[in-house]
Amino acid sequence: MSSNSDPPLKEYIGEIEIGDDPPVPLSVWAVNASTAYHMVVQQYGEGHVISLWNEDEANTVR
């Protein structure tokens, strides 16, 4: 059960490159980029090239 104080989840999309195989598309729902990255590492293991971004954050002026 979620409370109203839980931070909202955002969709992070991207891809992972495992060895010489073609990149695999990813979609992860997380509270921030760091959590999304760690979720991918937990699923696929360490040592792969991982690229993740959130479209809303990517379009924000810095």
N, C-alpha and C positions, 0 to 999 in steps of 0.2 A: 504494500500500500504506500503510495507516495503522499507526502505532505506538500502543502503549498510553498514551503521554504526550500524545497529541493531545487537546485539550479536546473534550468532547462537544458535538454539535450539538443545538440546540433549535429547535423549530418556532415561527416568528413568523408570526402571521396578521394580517390587516387588509385595507385597501383603499387604492386610489389613485384620485384624481379628476383626470381629464385634460380640461381645458377644461370645456365644458358637458355632457359626456357623463355618464351615470350612473356611480357608483363601480364600479370593477372589483375583485372580491375577490382577495386575494393569500395565498400561503402560501410562506414562504421558510425554509430550514433553514440556520442560521448559529450561530457560537459566541457571539455577543452581538448586542444590538439595533443597535449602530452598524454592524456588518458587514452585518446584514440590510438596514438602510436603504441602505447604499452599493450593495448588490447590486440593489435595486429601482431606484435612480437609474441604475445602469449599464444596466439593461434598458430602462427607460422614458424616461430623460433627466431633466434638471433642470427645476424650475419647476412641479411638480405638488404637490397636497396628498396627503401620504402618512401613513397611520396604521397603525402596526405594534405588536403586543404579543405577549408570550409568556404563555400562560394560567397557567403555574406562577408566573412572576414577578408577574403581576397579582394573584394570590391570596395573595401573601406579605405578612405584616403588616409595616408600616414604622414 
